[in-house]
C-alpha cells in the first residue's frame, strides 16, 4: 500500500499542484486549507463544503497528521511549552511567550543541531535530522488550536520565530515552505514582518533566503 502524503507538507502552491494531479480544480485546495488552518479540522469527512467523492479521494491520497503532544505545561505568566513527539522516539519543543501587545511562538526546525554554539543547550545534544515542512508548520497548528486562533480577528498568536531547536537555514526548503503557510491568508495569515528566522549567521544562505522569502531576520552574534 502506498503511504499517504501529509497535507501539512504543502504550502498553497504545492497543494494546488497536487490537486491538479488528482484531477481536481486548484481552488479545491484553498477550501481544504481553510478547513485545516482556520477551523483545525483534520478529518476530510468533516469538510462539509467539499463533495463526498473528493473527500473520499483525498482520504485515500492524503492524511492530516499533527505531532502527538507528549507533554505540555503552562507557567503562571501564560508561557506555554509543548513537547511534541517525532518518529524514532525523538521529540522537539515549541514555546508560546505572551506579552502585553503580542504573542510569540518559538518553533523548532531540526531535531538537535550540528553547529554546537556555546550559548545554546541544543548544540550539546548533537544533530539527529531535519524536520519536515509538516513537522515545522504543525507546531504552529498545535499552538493555534490551543489558543483558539481565528484568522483576521484579534489573535493571541501574533508572531512566529524560527528560534527553537536547530539552525533553520540548514533545513532551507522545508523552513521556507512552512513560513509560506505561516504568512498565507489561507494559513495563519501572519504579516511578513511577524515571521522571523533566527540564524547563527550562514551568510550564503541568508542571501538565498532574501531571494525567496520576505521575512524578518535575526542573527545570533557569539
Helices and strands as residue ranges (DSSP letters): E 5-6, G 7-9, H 12-21, H 27-33, I 34-38, G 44-46, H 52-61, E 62-63, E 68-74, E 80-85, G 87-89, E 91-98, E 103-106, E 110-112, G 122-125, E 127-130, H 133-147, E 159-162, G 168-171, H 172-183, G 192-194, E 195-199, H 203-212, E 216-219
